[in-house]
Amino acid sequence: MKVLAIDDQQLILMSVKKRLTEIGYDVEVADNGEKGIELFDSLEPDLVLVDINMPGMSGLGVVQHIRQTKKSQTPIIIMSGNTDEKVIVDGFDLGIDDYMKKPVSLDEMSARIKRIIGAPEVTPNSKISADTQMLQKHCVGVVIPCYNEEERLSGEEFKKFAHQNLGYHLCFVNDGSTDNTLSVLQELQKENPSNISVYNCEKNGGKAEAVRQGVLHMVKDEQLDYIGYLDADLSTDFRDFDDLVKTLENSNFKIVSGSRISRMGANITKESARKIISMTINMIIQKILGMPFKDTQCGAKIMDREIVTHMFQKKFVTKWLFDVEIFMRMRRFYGKEEAKRLICEQPLKRWIHADGSKLSMKDSVKIVGQLAQIAIKYR
């Protein structure tokens, strides 16, 4: 039984092909509508699975070609992050058989296909994952800077997240580590090479440059809708990061930044001395920014790819306070009032200070001088 899958995002497309092949379907894929209709003509599939939002010919264009030009009644399922009711109705008016809204699990996708064309007359692959794997609404690139993280890098958590959340790509940036961090990352990549990559910086340039290099590397991948970064110690966990992504998906913000400001019901812990220093630094930062953001330097942020090049093209002035510089660059690029509308500061539900931080108390004192550098550079 033959299935033709059409989607412009490889992270989604390859995951779909892998699962349906494991079940026993013969799967062909196309990464745009034009290629899709060419394959349709030659393959004569039993079912077409197609995305809506693609460059060039859209998914509805593919449906129209199959139903009106080819006069074919081949079953068609749309699987898309587009939840516009008019688009959905247009799809059914054109003759689709089903419409699945992302995020959707591979299990649900498989069940819907079986309902329409039946199960293959072969024994399914026993290696099919028992975990729930979700096809995300958007493709997201996450940069994770690493410097001497050999001892505290939680590889299992990263592998589990990449395995279960299809559409995420984790890019680990080795920032010239002097221990075995690079080897640890390369082993981690082997477990899931389609969703995990390693970008190696031979010399240590500091967190700011590591994140910048990683972000500029990721933006070359056109399938990524959003790009962000996360600390390797997972002091902000993936559940909170995914919440930041959902906020960006459902808003007009360009940046959604995590905030560790304590609030009722949140698990936010810091060392007492660090807490006092952080509060003092935050007050200085607010004065420099002239904007009411309370925790600019939280190590969890997600951005629309549209602004990434503007914010990361030039090197940052400081090695640690690049988050503040991003906010300053937003202010310079858009103007103060527009920047305030485009940045969302979202409280985290969980944030735990992780032992082994590379930022010492002595470094914290230097931050005041670095803030002065930022004020001079951007004001």
N, C-alpha and C positions, 0 to 999 in steps of 0.2 A: 504494500500500500504506500503510495507516494504522497509526500507533503512538500509543498513549496512555501518556504518562509521568507518574507520580504521585510527588511528593517534596515535603516541606515546606521544603526549603532551595533558595532561588532560585539561589544560586551553582552548585549541582549541576544543577538542572533546566534552566536556560538553556543550560548547556554541552552537556547531552545533546541538547536540541532543536536546537541549532546544528549539531552533528555529524551527527545523523540526517537533518536537512533537507539538508545538503550532499551526503549520500550519495544522496538522492532519495526518502526516505520523507516521507509527509504526517504531521506530528507535531502532536498537541494535548497540552497539559500541564494539570495540576491540582496545587495546592499543599497539598491535604489529601485524606483518604480519601473524605469525603462528596462533595466536588466531583468526585472521580475516578469514583465510581459513577454520578453524574448524567451525566457525559460518556460513560461506557461505554454507557449506555442509548441515547443519541442518536447517538453516533459509530459504533457497531458496528465497533471497531478490529480489525485483523488480529493485533495483539499488544499486551499490556499489560506495561509495565515499571514496577515499584512498589517503593518503599522499605518497610522494616518499621516503624521507630520514628518514628511521626508522632503529634502531639497529636490527641485525638479518636479517630477510627477508624484502627486500625493497618493496616499492609500485609496482615497475615493476615486482618483483617476484610474487606478489599477482595477478597482471594482467595476467602474463604468466600461472600461475596455473589455473585461471578461463578459459582462452581462449584455452590453449593447452592441459592441463591435463584433465580438466572437460568438455572441448568442449562446454562450455556454451556461449551463446550470451547475457547474462544479461548485461544491460547497465552499463558502468563503467565511472566515472568521476574522474580524478586526480585533487586534490587541493593541491598545494605545493608552497613553497618558492623557489624551484629549478627552475631557469630560463635558465638553460643550453639548448641550442637549440637541441643538439644531444639527450639529455634525453627526451625532448618533442617529437621529431621525433620518437625515439624508442617506446615511449608510443603509438603513433598513429599506428606505424607499428605492434604493438602487438594487436591492435584492440580496444583502448579506444574510447569513444564517445565524450569526451570533456576534456580540460585541463584548469584549473583555476590557475592563478598565484597570490599568496599572496603578499601583502595584498589585500584582497578582502572583499567586504561587505557581510553581511548575506543576504541582499536583492538580490544581484546578484546571490549568491549561490542558493538561493531558486528558483529564476526565471529560472536558467539553469536546475535545476532538474525538475521543472514543464514542461519545454519545451520538455524534453526527455521522461518522464513517465506520464506526466499529473498531475493535482492537485487532492488531495484526495477528495472523495465524502462526506466530512463532513464539518461542519461550522468551519472555523479557530478560534482559541482562540482570543478573543477580547483584551487580555492583551499584544499582540505582540507590542514590542516597536516601536514607531514612529520615534525614532532617528536612524540615520545611525550608525550601529555597524560594526566595521572593524575587520576581523580576521588578525592578524599581521603575518609578515613573520617569525619572531622569537619570542620565549617566553622570556620576560624580567622581572626580579625581581628588584624592586626599594625599597631601604631602606630609610625611612623617620624618622630621629631622632626627638624626641619630649621631651622637658622639660618645664613644666608649659606653655603649649600652649592653654589652655582652652579658652582664650579670642580671640586669633587671628587665630586659625586653621580654614581654609576655607573648611569645610566639603563638601559643595555642589560641589566645583570644583573637589575635589578628587573623589567623587561619580560619577560625570559626566564623568570624564576621564576613570575610571575603567569600567563604563558601556559601553562606546563607543569604547574602545580600547581593544578588546579581545585578550589575549596573554600577557597582562601586569598583574603583581601581585604586589600590593602595600603592603609593610610590614612596619607598624608603630612601632617604638621602643619607648616605654615609659621609659624615663631615670630617674626613681625614682621621678617623679613629686610630688609636695606637694599640688597641686590644684586638680581639677577634670578632668585633662587631660585623665587619664585612662578610666574614664566613657565615656567621649566624643568619644574616639577612639573605645571603645567597641560598642557604638551605631552606629558608622560609619561602623564597620565591619558587623553588622546585616543587613545593606542595601545590601551588596554584599559579602557574605561570601566566595564565590569561588575565588574572585579576590582581596580581602582585608583581611589582617591578622594583629594581634597585638602581639608583643613580649614584655613582661613586665620585666623590670629590677627593682627589688625592691629598690635598692640603686642607688643614682645618681653617675655615674662614669665619667661624662663628655661626650661631643659629640664624641670624638675619640673612646671611649670604646663602646658607644651606637651603632655607625655605625659598628664597628668591630663585635660586638655580632650579630647584624642584618644580616650582610653579611655572617657570618659563619652559621647562621641559614638558610639563603636562599640557600646557595650552596648545602645543603643537598637535595634540590629538583632537581632531575636530569633532569626534563623537561626544566629548565631555561637555555637558551643559553648565556644570558648576565645578569650581575648583576651590579647595580649602586646605587647611592644615590642622594638625593635631599633634600634641606632645606624645613622644614615644612611651612615656611612663603611664599613659592612659589615666592620668589624674582626672581628666574629663573622659567619661566612658562613652562607648559607641551609642548607647541609648540616647544620651543627651545630644551627641553630635547629629544623630539622625533627626532629632527634633529641630535642630537648627536648619537642616536641609528642608524639612517640611515647611517651616516658616518661610523660607526663601521661595519655595515652589508656589506657595499660596498668597504671594504678596507682590508688591512692586519694589521691594527693597533690592539693593545691589550687594549689600553686605549684611550678614547676620553674624553677630559676635557673641560668644558666650560671656556670661558675667557671673563671677563668683561671689557677688554681694550676698551676704546671709539673708535668708528670708524664712518665714514659717514653713515647716514641712520639708525644707531642703537639707541635704546632708553635706554641709560645707565645712571642712575643717582645715585649719592652718596652725602652724606653730605660733605661739603668742607673740614672740618678738617679730616674726615676719609679718604678722597681722598689723602690728603698729606701724612698721616701716611701710607696708603696702598702703595703709590709709593715708599716710603723710605724702607718699609719692603720688597717689591718686588725686589728692587735692592740688598738688603742683601741676599735674597733667591737665586737669580741668581748666586751670587758669591759662595755661599755654594754648590749649585747644580753643577755648572760648565756646565750647559745646558741652552739654550736660551729660557726657558719658562717664560712668563711674568705674569701669574696669576695662580700659582699652587693651591692656596687655595680657588678657586671658589667652592661653595657647590653643583656642579652638575657634576657628572662623571659617565661614563658607561664603563664597562670592560668585556672582554671575560672571561667566567667562568674558562678557563684554568689557568689564573694567579691569581685568587682570593685567593686560599689557600696560595700560596707563599707570597702574599702581606699582608694578614690579620691574619695569624696564630699566630704571636707573638704580645703581647701588644705594643702599641705605647709609645714612651718616653714622649710625651706631650699630653695635653688634647684638644688643639685647632689646632695645626699645623700638624695633622696626614696626611693631604694632601701632605705636603712637604716630610714627611717620606715615603709615598707611592712612590713618585718619586725617593727618595734616595734608596729605596729597589729595584725598577726597575733597577736603575743604578748598584747596587751591584749584582743583580741576572743575568742581561744580559750583563753588561758592558756598558760603557758610550755611545759609538757610536750606539750600537744596541738599547739601551733604547731610544735614540733620534728618531730612526726610528719607534719604536713601540708605541710612545705616540703622539697623535695629540691634539693640543690646538686649539679649534674651537671658534671663536668669537660668542658671543650671540647677537641676534637681539634685545632682550629686557632684561633688568635687572633693577629692582627698589629696592633701599634700603628700607627695611621694618622696621617700628617703632617697638620698643620693643626688639631689639637685645639683646641677653644674653651676648654679648662681650662688656664690658665697655671700656672707654678710658684708665682707669687704667690697664685693662688687655692688651690693645694694647702696653703699655710701657713694660709690662712683656714679651712680645713676643720676644724682642731682646735677653733676657736671655735664652728663650726656644730655639731660633735658635742656640745659642751657644751650648746648650745641644745636639741638632741634629748634629751639625757639628762634635762634639767630638765623638758621638756615631757611626756615619756612615762613618767618614773619618779616 
